[in-house]
Amino acid sequence: TVLHKAFGKQEEIQQNKEVCRMKGQYYCMRYYITYHCNSHCHYCNVWQEERFRNVKELGLEEAKELVKQCYQVGVRYIDFTGGEPSLNRNLVELVRYAKSLGIKTEITTNGIPHSGGTMREMAAYVDKFNISLDTLKKDVYRVIRGVDCLDEVLAVIKEIAAVRRPKIMAAISRDNILEMEDLIHFARHNGM
């Protein structure tokens, strides 16, 4: 089975999927749907470590089978993450499929737009939409994230807010620790 294939070897568990155990049953799954990323965060190991570079993504049917088998063993919550999950062209369809089974869904994204689809489309289907935002300063964003996309990410946050209330996630480091009040104010001001 796909589930056995995904969870049968310790190495594959750590490289592809993570299942949380709750009250002795499988309840939630953190699904690293891709290890590709359009950011280079200094605190993230996904883009820096060789072991993640050539991990093959599951095809749509195989990924659906994995989601189905996880549902059959009790999974009722999936966080689609990565790398950058929105870079996987099957993300929206997989989220829809999980929802059709009654599974609550979450996406954790860096919010950087790309040609593969709109964040707004993805936000329409999930129960929880998380966007990483570590700073409101362009120069600090570039240092932390390794790319110059702060304006685009802020525009995506506004776009998502028109569909649902996103959750802002910040990785606190010496580069941004003094900005936490500003981020909290930004979140409150934008209804998050």
TORFIKOL-886669 format. One record per atom (N, C-alpha, C): residue number from 0; x, y, z; chain; atom name. Coordinates in pm, 1 decimal. Each point is the difference from the previous one (the first is absolute). Example, Ala and Ser with C-alpha at 12.3 -4.5 7.8 and 13.67 -1.06 7.14 Angstrom:
BEGIN
R   mike          x          y          z   loro   fitor
R      0     1319.0     -569.0      780.0      A       N
R      0      -89.0      119.0        0.0      A      CA
R      0       90.0      120.0        0.0      A       C
R      1      -35.0      105.0      -72.0      A       N
R      1       82.0      119.0        6.0      A      CA
R      1      -77.0      109.0       73.0      A       C
//
This chain:
BEGIN
R   mike          x          y          z   loro   fitor
R      0       83.7     -119.1        0.0      A       N
R      0      -83.7      119.1        0.0      A      CA
R      0       87.6      124.6        0.0      A       C
R      1      -57.7      110.2      -40.2      A       N
R      1       72.0      126.8        1.3      A      CA
R      1       35.1       37.4      143.1      A       C
R      2      -90.7      -23.9       93.2      A       N
R      2       26.1       31.6      140.5      A      CA
R      2      118.9      -79.2       51.1      A       C
R      3        3.9     -129.6      -30.5      A       N
R      3      113.8      -81.5       41.6      A      CA
R      3      127.2       50.3      -65.8      A       C
R      4      -11.0       35.5     -126.5      A       N
R      4      116.4       52.1      -71.8      A      CA
R      4       49.2      129.5       64.9      A       C
R      5      -93.2       87.3       37.0      A       N
R      5       37.4      129.2       57.8      A      CA
R      5       49.2      -12.5      143.2      A       C
R      6      -62.0      -86.3       78.2      A       N
R      6       32.5       -7.3      141.2      A      CA
R      6       76.5     -125.4       38.1      A       C
R      7       31.0      -84.7      -95.6      A       N
R      7       65.8     -126.1       30.0      A      CA
R      7      144.4       13.0       41.8      A       C
R      8       70.3       99.3      -50.3      A       N
R      8      140.6       17.5       31.7      A      CA
R      8       18.6      128.8       79.2      A       C
R      9       81.9       -6.0      101.6      A       N
R      9       26.4      117.6       82.7      A      CA
R      9       49.8      117.2      -84.2      A       C
R     10       87.4      -26.6      -95.8      A       N
R     10       55.4      105.1      -85.2      A      CA
R     10     -110.1       71.9      -76.7      A       C
R     11      -96.1      -77.1      -53.5      A       N
R     11     -108.0       62.7      -75.8      A      CA
R     11      -91.7       81.4       89.7      A       C
R     12      -21.7      -45.3      122.0      A       N
R     12      -82.9       77.1       92.5      A      CA
R     12       63.3      136.8       19.7      A       C
R     13      129.4        3.1       23.4      A       N
R     13       65.7      125.5       28.9      A      CA
R     13       14.5       87.1     -123.9      A       C
R     14        9.7      -58.5     -116.3      A       N
R     14       19.9       80.4     -120.3      A      CA
R     14     -129.9       45.2      -64.3      A       C
R     15     -106.0      -74.4       14.1      A       N
R     15     -121.8       33.3      -72.9      A      CA
R     15     -118.2       41.4       86.3      A       C
R     16      -31.9      -74.6      101.7      A       N
R     16     -121.4       23.9       75.2      A      CA
R     16       25.6      -11.0      148.3      A       C
R     17      -84.2       63.1       76.8      A       N
R     17        9.9       -7.5      143.7      A      CA
R     17     -141.6      -23.7       51.1      A       C
R     18      -18.3      -97.7       85.1      A       N
R     18     -132.1      -24.7       57.4      A      CA
R     18        8.8       22.0      148.8      A       C
R     19      -93.9       76.4       52.3      A       N
R     19       -5.4       22.2      144.1      A      CA
R     19      -88.7     -108.5       60.8      A       C
R     20       34.1      -45.5      117.2      A       N
R     20      -84.3      -96.1       70.4      A      CA
R     20      -75.0       74.6      109.1      A       C
R     21     -129.3      -19.3        4.0      A       N
R     21      -82.4       66.5       99.1      A      CA
R     21      -90.6     -104.5       64.4      A       C
R     22       11.8      -16.4      129.6      A       N
R     22      -80.8      -96.4       75.1      A      CA
R     22        9.9     -139.8      -59.9      A       C
R     23      119.8      -39.1      -40.2      A       N
R     23       21.4     -134.6      -49.7      A      CA
R     23      -46.3      -24.8     -142.4      A       C
R     24      -53.5      101.0      -67.4      A       N
R     24      -45.3      -16.6     -138.0      A      CA
R     24       67.7      104.2      -87.2      A       C
R     25       12.0      -32.0     -127.2      A       N
R     25       46.0      101.7      -93.0      A      CA
R     25     -109.9      102.6      -12.3      A       C
R     26       35.8      126.2        8.8      A       N
R     26     -100.4      104.5      -12.1      A      CA
R     26       39.4      103.6     -106.5      A       C
R     27      124.9       42.6        3.3      A       N
R     27       39.0      104.0      -95.0      A      CA
R     27      125.5      -40.6      -75.7      A       C
R     28       13.4       61.5     -115.9      A       N
R     28      111.6      -30.8      -88.3      A      CA
R     28       60.0      130.8      -48.2      A       C
R     29      129.5       11.2        8.3      A       N
R     29       70.1      111.1      -62.9      A      CA
R     29       56.0      -56.8     -128.8      A       C
R     30      -53.9       44.8     -110.4      A       N
R     30       33.5      -55.8     -130.9      A      CA
R     30       93.3       96.2      -72.9      A       C
R     31      125.1      -37.4      -10.0      A       N
R     31       97.9       76.8      -76.6      A      CA
R     31      -24.0      -33.2     -146.8      A       C
R     32      -90.1       74.9      -59.7      A       N
R     32      -47.8      -29.3     -134.5      A      CA
R     32      107.5       25.6     -105.5      A       C
R     33       97.6       83.3       34.8      A       N
R     33      116.5       24.8      -85.0      A      CA
R     33      113.3       51.7       87.6      A       C
R     34      120.3      -19.6      -47.4      A       N
R     34      115.1       60.1       66.7      A      CA
R     34       56.7      115.4      -83.0      A       C
R     35      -62.2       29.3     -112.7      A       N
R     35       40.6      115.7      -80.2      A      CA
R     35      -43.9      126.4       73.6      A       C
R     36       78.7      104.8      -13.6      A       N
R     36      -36.4      125.5       65.8      A      CA
R     36       49.4      117.7      -82.4      A       C
R     37      -74.3      110.8        7.3      A       N
R     37       37.5      122.1      -70.7      A      CA
R     37       56.7      104.4       97.2      A       C
R     38       43.6      -47.1      114.3      A       N
R     38       61.0       84.1      101.3      A      CA
R     38      124.3      -70.9       52.2      A       C
R     39       84.8       72.3       69.1      A       N
R     39      122.2      -58.5       56.8      A      CA
R     39       19.6       49.5      143.0      A       C
R     40      -94.6      -31.5       85.7      A       N
R     40        3.6       45.7      138.6      A      CA
R     40      123.6      -53.2       70.6      A       C
R     41       68.9       87.3       71.1      A       N
R     41      125.6      -41.9       62.4      A      CA
R     41      -21.8     -102.5      110.4      A       C
R     42     -119.0       -9.4       54.9      A       N
R     42      -25.7      -95.1      108.3      A      CA
R     42      -55.8     -134.1      -49.1      A       C
R     43      -25.0      -13.3     -128.5      A       N
R     43      -65.8     -119.9      -53.1      A      CA
R     43      101.8      -97.6      -58.7      A       C
R     44      -17.4     -127.4       31.8      A       N
R     44       91.9     -101.4      -52.2      A      CA
R     44      -46.3      -60.0     -132.7      A       C
R     45     -122.8       23.1      -41.1      A       N
R     45      -53.1      -65.9     -119.2      A      CA
R     45       80.2       35.1     -124.9      A       C
R     46       32.2      124.0      -20.4      A       N
R     46       74.9       37.9     -120.8      A      CA
R     46      150.7      -18.4       18.1      A       C
R     47       45.0      -13.5      124.3      A       N
R     47      143.5       -7.0       25.6      A      CA
R     47       56.6     -142.1        1.0      A       C
R     48      -82.0      -98.7       32.9      A       N
R     48       51.3     -135.4       15.2      A      CA
R     48      -18.0      -83.9     -126.5      A       C
R     49      104.3      -68.3      -35.3      A       N
R     49        3.5      -84.7     -119.3      A      CA
R     49     -112.4     -103.8        0.4      A       C
R     50      -31.8      -56.3      115.6      A       N
R     50      -97.8     -109.6        7.2      A      CA
R     50     -139.6       40.0      -47.7      A       C
R     51      -28.5      128.6       -6.4      A       N
R     51     -131.7       44.9      -45.2      A      CA
R     51       -3.2       35.7     -148.8      A       C
R     52      113.2        8.3      -64.5      A       N
R     52        7.7       54.1     -136.3      A      CA
R     52      -67.2      -85.7     -106.2      A       C
R     53        9.4     -129.4       11.1      A       N
R     53      -53.4      -85.3     -106.5      A      CA
R     53     -114.3      -89.4       45.9      A       C
R     54      -70.5       41.7      103.8      A       N
R     54     -114.1      -77.9       46.6      A      CA
R     54     -112.1       15.0     -102.2      A       C
R     55      -46.0     -112.0      -50.9      A       N
R     55     -104.2       -0.5     -102.5      A      CA
R     55     -137.2       27.5       62.7      A       C
R     56      -73.1       90.5      -60.9      A       N
R     56     -137.1       26.4       44.4      A      CA
R     56      -90.1     -112.6      -47.6      A       C
R     57     -100.7      -31.1       79.4      A       N
R     57      -98.3      -99.2      -43.4      A      CA
R     57      -84.8       60.1     -111.4      A       C
R     58      -40.0      -82.1      -95.7      A       N
R     58      -94.5       43.2     -102.2      A      CA
R     58     -137.4       17.6       63.3      A       C
R     59      -91.9       60.9      -71.3      A       N
R     59     -131.6       30.6       54.9      A      CA
R     59      -71.8     -123.8       50.8      A       C
R     60       -7.5     -104.7      -79.0      A       N
R     60      -74.5     -119.5       42.0      A      CA
R     60       65.6      -67.7      120.3      A       C
R     61      131.4       -5.0       -0.4      A       N
R     61       71.1      -60.4      112.9      A      CA
R     61      -18.9       84.4      126.9      A       C
R     62        1.7      131.8      -14.6      A       N
R     62      -21.5       89.1      114.5      A      CA
R     62     -142.6      -13.0       52.7      A       C
R     63      -98.0      -11.0      -89.7      A       N
R     63     -138.6      -20.9       43.3      A      CA
R     63      -13.3     -131.3       76.2      A       C
R     64       66.8     -103.7      -50.1      A       N
R     64       -4.3     -130.0       67.4      A      CA
R     64       62.0       10.9      139.7      A       C
R     65      107.9       74.5       12.4      A       N
R     65       61.9       21.0      130.8      A      CA
R     65      -97.5       69.6       94.5      A       C
R     66      -64.5      106.2      -47.6      A       N
R     66      -97.1       73.5       81.6      A      CA
R     66     -114.5      -93.0       41.5      A       C
R     67      -48.7      -81.1      -94.4      A       N
R     67     -109.1      -94.2       30.0      A      CA
R     67       42.4     -101.3      106.4      A       C
R     68      117.8      -55.8      -14.1      A       N
R     68       46.8      -98.9       96.3      A      CA
R     68       24.1       62.1      137.3      A       C
R     69       46.8      123.2        2.0      A       N
R     69       14.8       69.5      127.9      A      CA
R     69     -136.5       21.6       64.5      A       C
R     70      -98.5       36.1      -80.3      A       N
R     70     -136.8       13.9       51.3      A      CA
R     70      -48.0     -132.0       59.8      A       C
R     71       29.3     -109.7      -68.0      A       N
R     71      -44.9     -131.5       46.3      A      CA
R     71       62.4      -39.7      133.8      A       C
R     72      117.3       53.1       32.1      A       N
R     72       60.8      -31.5      129.6      A      CA
R     72      -29.1      107.8      104.5      A       C
R     73      -86.7       96.1      -33.4      A       N
R     73      -45.1       96.1       99.7      A      CA
R     73       46.3      143.1      -16.0      A       C
R     74       80.0       30.6     -100.5      A       N
R     74       46.0      137.8      -19.4      A      CA
R     74     -119.5       87.5      -36.6      A       C
R     75      -15.8      110.0       72.3      A       N
R     75     -110.6       92.8      -24.9      A      CA
R     75       46.7      144.0      -16.6      A       C
R     76      133.2       16.3       -6.7      A       N
R     76       56.8      134.4      -15.9      A      CA
R     76      130.8      -11.9      -76.3      A       C
R     77       13.5       75.5     -109.5      A       N
R     77      123.0       -1.0      -78.0      A      CA
R     77       49.9      143.1      -18.3      A       C
R     78      127.3       20.5       34.9      A       N
R     78       69.5      125.2      -28.5      A      CA
R     78       86.2      -24.2     -122.7      A       C
R     79      -37.1       62.1     -111.6      A       N
R     79       78.0       -9.0     -123.1      A      CA
R     79      111.3      104.1        9.8      A       C
R     80      122.7      -47.3        0.4      A       N
R     80      113.7       88.0       20.7      A      CA
R     80      113.8      -41.1      -91.3      A       C
R     81      117.1       50.7       23.9      A       N
R     81      113.6      -38.0      -82.2      A      CA
R     81      129.3       56.9       53.9      A       C
R     82       87.4       19.3      -86.8      A       N
R     82       19.5       87.2     -109.2      A      CA
R     82     -117.6       96.6       -7.0      A       C
R     83      -30.7       37.9     -119.8      A       N
R     83     -114.6       89.6      -23.8      A      CA
R     83     -110.9      -80.0      -64.7      A       C
R     84     -107.8      -31.4       75.9      A       N
R     84     -105.3      -87.8      -51.2      A      CA
R     84      -70.8       52.0     -124.3      A       C
R     85       -8.2      130.6      -15.1      A       N
R     85      -71.6       53.9     -116.5      A      CA
R     85       74.5      -26.7     -130.5      A       C
R     86      124.5      -45.8        7.5      A       N
R     86       73.5      -35.0     -121.0      A      CA
R     86      -41.0     -136.4      -54.7      A       C
R     87      -72.8      -78.2       78.6      A       N
R     87      -50.0     -129.0      -47.7      A      CA
R     87     -129.4       24.6      -77.5      A       C
R     88       -1.3      -35.0     -125.8      A       N
R     88     -116.0       29.6      -85.4      A      CA
R     88     -126.6      -74.5       40.2      A       C
R     89       11.7     -102.0       83.9      A       N
R     89     -116.7      -77.5       42.9      A      CA
R     89      -57.7       45.7      133.4      A       C
R     90       54.3      105.3       57.5      A       N
R     90      -40.0       39.9      134.7      A      CA
R     90     -150.3       24.3       13.1      A       C
R     91      -56.5       83.3      -84.6      A       N
R     91     -142.3       33.7       12.9      A      CA
R     91      -86.4     -125.7      -14.3      A       C
R     92       31.2      -84.6      -95.5      A       N
R     92      -78.4     -122.1      -19.6      A      CA
R     92       12.9      -94.6      119.5      A       C
R     93      119.6       -8.9       58.3      A       N
R     93       18.2      -85.8      117.9      A      CA
R     93      -75.6       53.6      120.6      A       C
R     94        1.2      131.9       16.5      A       N
R     94      -76.1       61.1      109.6      A      CA
R     94     -148.9      -28.3      -19.6      A       C
R     95      -49.4       17.8     -120.2      A       N
R     95     -141.4      -30.3      -28.3      A      CA
R     95      -32.8     -145.4       31.1      A       C
R     96       88.7      -89.6      -39.9      A       N
R     96      -21.6     -142.8       23.8      A      CA
R     96       -3.7      -28.9      150.5      A       C
R     97       95.8       53.2       73.7      A       N
R     97        2.3      -20.6      145.8      A      CA
R     97     -129.1       53.0       62.3      A       C
R     98      -43.6      117.3      -44.0      A       N
R     98     -125.0       58.0       52.6      A      CA
R     98     -119.7      -88.9      -32.5      A       C
R     99        0.7      -61.3     -117.7      A       N
R     99     -112.3      -87.7      -37.9      A      CA
R     99       -9.4     -122.2       91.2      A       C
R    100      112.3      -36.3       61.8      A       N
R    100        0.7     -112.0       95.1      A      CA
R    100      -37.2       44.2      141.5      A       C
R    101      -11.6      129.7       20.2      A       N
R    101      -30.5       51.6      133.2      A      CA
R    101      123.5       35.4       80.9      A       C
R    102      112.3       12.9      -66.5      A       N
R    102      124.8       34.5       67.4      A      CA
R    102       14.9      151.9        3.0      A       C
R    103       31.7       54.7      116.4      A       N
R    103       29.6      142.6       10.4      A      CA
R    103      139.3       23.4      -58.6      A       C
R    104       16.1      114.5      -66.7      A       N
R    104      125.0       25.5      -70.5      A      CA
R    104       61.5      134.8       37.8      A       C
R    105      129.7        4.3      -15.5      A       N
R    105       77.5      119.3       30.2      A      CA
R    105      112.4        9.5     -103.0      A       C
R    106       31.9      121.4      -40.2      A       N
R    106      115.0       23.6      -86.8      A      CA
R    106       92.0       96.7       73.6      A       C
R    107      127.7      -31.5        0.0      A       N
R    107      101.0       89.8       54.7      A      CA
R    107       90.4       41.3     -115.7      A       C
R    108       -1.4      128.6      -32.6      A       N
R    108       67.4       51.9     -118.9      A      CA
R    108       85.7      121.5       33.2      A       C
R    109       96.5       27.1      -85.4      A       N
R    109       77.5      122.9       16.6      A      CA
R    109      -71.3      119.0      -65.3      A       C
R    110     -106.1      -26.1      -74.4      A       N
R    110      -80.3      106.2      -58.7      A      CA
R    110       58.6       64.9     -123.5      A       C
R    111      109.6      -53.8      -51.1      A       N
R    111       60.1       57.8     -120.0      A      CA
R    111      -79.1      -46.7     -121.7      A       C
R    112      -60.6       93.4      -73.5      A       N
R    112      -79.5      -41.0     -116.4      A      CA
R    112       89.0      -54.5     -111.6      A       C
R    113      -58.4      -85.8      -81.9      A       N
R    113       70.9      -57.9     -113.8      A      CA
R    113     -102.2      -34.1     -106.8      A       C
R    114       46.3      -46.6     -113.0      A       N
R    114      -88.9      -22.4     -113.8      A      CA
R    114      -85.1     -126.4       12.2      A       C
R    115       22.5      -82.1      102.1      A       N
R    115      -70.3     -127.0       11.4      A      CA
R    115     -144.0        9.7       47.3      A       C
R    116      -46.4      113.0       43.4      A       N
R    116     -136.9       13.7       47.7      A      CA
R    116       -8.1      114.1       99.6      A       C
R    117     -120.3       34.5       38.2      A       N
R    117      -13.6      112.0       91.5      A      CA
R    117      -15.4      -49.0      143.3      A       C
R    118       53.3       76.3       90.0      A       N
R    118      -13.8      -30.1      142.1      A      CA
R    118     -147.6       10.3       40.0      A       C
R    119      -69.8       92.7      -62.8      A       N
R    119     -142.2       18.6       31.9      A      CA
R    119      -79.9     -125.9      -30.5      A       C
R    120       31.2      -66.0     -111.0      A       N
R    120      -67.9     -125.0      -35.4      A      CA
R    120       25.5     -106.5      106.7      A       C
R    121      125.2       -9.6       44.2      A       N
R    121       33.2      -98.4      103.2      A      CA
R    121      -70.3       32.0      131.3      A       C
R    122       -3.1      127.1       35.5      A       N
R    122      -60.9       41.4      126.8      A      CA
R    122     -148.6      -30.3        4.8      A       C
R    123      -64.5       -4.1     -115.5      A       N
R    123     -144.3      -25.6       -4.8      A      CA
R    123      -35.5     -141.1       45.9      A       C
R    124       94.7      -93.0       -7.7      A       N
R    124      -30.9     -139.5       29.4      A      CA
R    124       44.3      -49.1      136.6      A       C
R    125       96.4       65.8       62.2      A       N
R    125       55.6      -53.1      124.7      A      CA
R    125      -71.4       53.4      122.9      A       C
R    126       14.8      -72.6      109.6      A       N
R    126      -56.8       45.4      126.6      A      CA
R    126       88.2      104.0       68.0      A       C
R    127      130.4      -14.5      -19.3      A       N
R    127       94.1       93.0       61.4      A      CA
R    127      108.1       34.1     -101.7      A       C
R    128       29.3      128.1      -13.4      A       N
R    128       99.7       46.3      -97.3      A      CA
R    128      106.6       78.8       74.4      A       C
R    129      120.8      -56.7        7.6      A       N
R    129      111.1       62.2       71.7      A      CA
R    129       97.7       62.7      -99.2      A       C
R    130       41.7      123.3       29.4      A       N
R    130      100.8       67.3      -82.4      A      CA
R    130      115.3       40.9       90.2      A       C
R    131      120.7      -35.8      -41.9      A       N
R    131      119.7       39.7       74.0      A      CA
R    131       31.9      146.0      -28.4      A       C
R    132       12.7       76.4      106.2      A       N
R    132       38.0      140.7      -11.7      A      CA
R    132       84.4       33.4      122.3      A       C
R    133      129.4       14.2      -20.5      A       N
R    133       93.5       18.8      110.5      A      CA
R    133       31.8      146.3       29.0      A       C
R    134      -33.0       89.0      -91.5      A       N
R    134       36.5      140.4       13.0      A      CA
R    134      -85.2       84.6      -93.8      A       C
R    135       -3.0      129.0       25.1      A       N
R    135      -66.0       95.0      -89.1      A      CA
R    135      102.9       91.5      -68.5      A       C
R    136      126.6      -30.2       20.4      A       N
R    136      108.2       79.7      -58.2      A      CA
R    136       63.0      -76.8     -115.7      A       C
R    137        7.5       65.9     -117.1      A       N
R    137       51.7      -67.2     -119.8      A      CA
R    137      141.2      -53.3       17.1      A       C
R    138       88.6       78.3       59.4      A       N
R    138      138.2      -44.6       13.3      A      CA
R    138       12.0     -119.4       94.2      A       C
R    139      -78.8       -0.8      105.4      A       N
R    139        2.3     -112.2       94.8      A      CA
R    139      -64.7     -123.1      -64.5      A       C
R    140     -107.2       21.2      -75.6      A       N
R    140      -63.6     -110.8      -71.7      A      CA
R    140      100.7      -68.9      -92.1      A       C
R    141       75.2       79.5      -72.0      A       N
R    141      100.4      -54.1      -92.8      A      CA
R    141      107.1      -79.4       75.1      A       C
R    142       41.4       48.6      117.1      A       N
R    142       99.8      -71.3       80.4      A      CA
R    142      -56.8     -132.8       49.8      A       C
R    143     -121.1        2.0       53.9      A       N
R    143      -60.1     -120.6       58.7      A      CA
R    143      -42.1      -99.7     -107.2      A       C
R    144      -66.1       47.1     -103.9      A       N
R    144      -60.1      -88.4     -100.5      A      CA
R    144       87.9      -25.6     -122.1      A       C
R    145      102.8       80.5      -18.8      A       N
R    145       90.4      -22.1     -112.7      A      CA
R    145      -56.2       42.4     -134.7      A       C
R    146     -115.4       64.0        0.6      A       N
R    146      -62.4       50.6     -123.0      A      CA
R    146      -60.3      136.5       30.1      A       C
R    147      -29.4       75.4     -104.1      A       N
R    147      -54.2      135.1       15.2      A      CA
R    147     -146.4        0.7      -43.6      A       C
R    148      -88.4      -49.6       87.1      A       N
R    148     -141.3      -16.4      -39.1      A      CA
R    148      -98.7       55.6      103.5      A       C
R    149       44.9       83.0       91.1      A       N
R    149      -88.9       46.3      106.6      A      CA
R    149     -126.1       66.9      -54.1      A       C
R    150       12.5       90.4      -97.5      A       N
R    150     -118.4       69.0      -53.4      A      CA
R    150     -100.5      -98.8      -58.0      A       C
R    151       49.8     -100.8      -70.8      A       N
R    151      -88.1     -100.6      -59.1      A      CA
R    151      -71.7      -81.3      107.5      A       C
R    152       72.3      -35.0      105.4      A       N
R    152      -59.6      -78.0      108.8      A      CA
R    152     -106.2       82.2       72.8      A       C
R    153       27.5      127.5       22.8      A       N
R    153      -99.5       86.8       65.0      A      CA
R    153     -125.4       12.3      -87.4      A       C
R    154       18.7        6.1     -131.6      A       N
R    154     -115.7        4.9      -91.2      A      CA
R    154      -78.9     -130.2        6.6      A       C
R    155       68.1     -113.3        9.1      A       N
R    155      -67.7     -129.8       11.5      A      CA
R    155      -77.7       -7.4      131.0      A       C
R    156       56.4       50.6      107.8      A       N
R    156      -71.3       -0.7      128.7      A      CA
R    156     -130.9       75.8      -12.2      A       C
R    157        1.8      115.2      -65.7      A       N
R    157     -123.3       77.9      -21.0      A      CA
R    157      -97.6      -76.1      -89.4      A       C
R    158       53.7      -65.7     -102.6      A       N
R    158      -82.9      -79.5      -90.9      A      CA
R    158      -68.9     -113.9       75.7      A       C
R    159       74.0      -68.1       84.0      A       N
R    159      -54.4     -112.1       77.7      A      CA
R    159     -103.4       49.9       99.9      A       C
R    160       28.3      113.5       61.8      A       N
R    160      -92.1       54.8       99.7      A      CA
R    160     -138.2       27.5      -58.5      A       C
R    161       -8.0       18.8     -131.2      A       N
R    161     -129.9       19.9      -65.2      A      CA
R    161      -80.4     -130.5       -5.0      A       C
R    162       68.9     -114.6       12.3      A       N
R    162      -64.8     -131.6       -6.8      A      CA
R    162      -18.1      -60.0      138.4      A       C
R    163      103.6        9.6       81.0      A       N
R    163       -1.5      -55.4      135.4      A      CA
R    163      107.0       70.2       81.9      A       C
R    164       -9.0      -16.2      128.4      A       N
R    164       98.3       61.4       88.8      A      CA
R    164      125.3      -88.3        5.8      A       C
R    165      111.2       45.9      -58.1      A       N
R    165      121.2      -81.9        6.3      A      CA
R    165       64.5        9.8      137.7      A       C
R    166       83.8      -95.7       28.9      A       N
R    166       79.0        2.7      122.8      A      CA
R    166      142.6       34.5      -39.3      A       C
R    167       56.2       97.9       66.6      A       N
R    167      137.5       40.5      -24.8      A      CA
R    167       90.2      -80.6       93.7      A       C
R    168      106.9      -55.8      -57.5      A       N
R    168       96.9      -75.3       78.9      A      CA
R    168      136.3       67.1      -16.0      A       C
R    169       69.1       20.9      111.5      A       N
R    169      131.8       63.3       -5.1      A      CA
R    169      101.8      -87.7       70.4      A       C
R    170      112.9      -18.7      -63.9      A       N
R    170      113.7      -65.8       64.2      A      CA
R    170       82.6      111.1       63.5      A       C
R    171        9.4       -1.9      129.7      A       N
R    171       69.8      107.5       71.5      A      CA
R    171      149.4      -31.0        5.2      A       C
R    172       77.4      101.9      -35.7      A       N
R    172      145.6      -12.8        2.6      A      CA
R    172       59.2      133.7       45.0      A       C
R    173      130.7        5.4       10.5      A       N
R    173       63.9      126.6       39.4      A      CA
R    173      -24.3      108.5     -105.6      A       C
R    174      -32.1      -42.3     -123.1      A       N
R    174      -23.7       96.9     -107.4      A      CA
R    174     -132.2       74.3       13.6      A       C
R    175      -97.8      -60.5       68.1      A       N
R    175     -133.1       62.1        4.2      A      CA
R    175      -62.8        7.6      139.1      A       C
R    176       70.1      -39.1      102.0      A       N
R    176      -61.2       -7.9      133.5      A      CA
R    176      -57.2      133.2       46.3      A       C
R    177       59.8      108.9      -40.8      A       N
R    177      -49.2      131.0       41.9      A      CA
R    177     -122.1       46.4      -79.6      A       C
R    178      -42.9      -80.8      -97.9      A       N
R    178     -114.2       36.8      -84.4      A      CA
R    178     -130.1      -70.4       37.8      A       C
R    179        1.1      -81.0      102.1      A       N
R    179     -119.1      -79.2       31.4      A      CA
R    179     -122.1       87.1       29.0      A       C
R    180       18.1      110.0       68.0      A       N
R    180     -114.2       89.0       25.3      A      CA
R    180      -56.2       55.3     -130.8      A       C
R    181       88.7       34.3      -93.7      A       N
R    181      -45.1       49.6     -130.7      A      CA
R    181      -78.2     -107.2      -75.8      A       C
R    182       46.8     -125.1        5.8      A       N
R    182      -71.5     -109.6      -67.1      A      CA
R    182     -135.9      -24.7       64.9      A       C
R    183       -5.3        6.7      132.2      A       N
R    183     -127.5      -17.5       70.7      A      CA
R    183      -95.9      112.3      -38.1      A       C
R    184       49.9      121.6       -4.5      A       N
R    184      -83.6      113.8      -39.8      A      CA
R    184      -50.0      -18.1     -143.9      A       C
R    185       89.3      -42.7      -89.7      A       N
R    185      -38.8      -25.4     -139.3      A      CA
R    185     -111.6     -104.6       -5.9      A       C
R    186       16.0     -107.8       72.7      A       N
R    186      -99.8     -106.9       -0.3      A      CA
R    186     -134.0       50.1       53.2      A       C
R    187        3.0       70.9      111.6      A       N
R    187     -125.6       51.7       57.3      A      CA
R    187      -65.3      101.7      -92.5      A       C
R    188       81.7       87.7      -56.9      A       N
R    188      -51.6      103.6      -90.5      A      CA
R    188      -65.9      -61.8     -123.2      A       C
R    189       46.6     -117.4      -40.3      A       N
R    189      -54.2      -66.7     -117.0      A      CA
R    189      -96.8     -112.7       34.9      A       C
R    190      -53.3        2.3      122.3      A       N
R    190     -105.1      -93.4       39.2      A      CA
R    190       44.5     -145.0       20.2      A       C
R    191      125.1      -19.9       35.1      A       N
R    191       50.6     -137.0       20.2      A      CA
R    191       15.1      -29.1      147.0      A       C
//
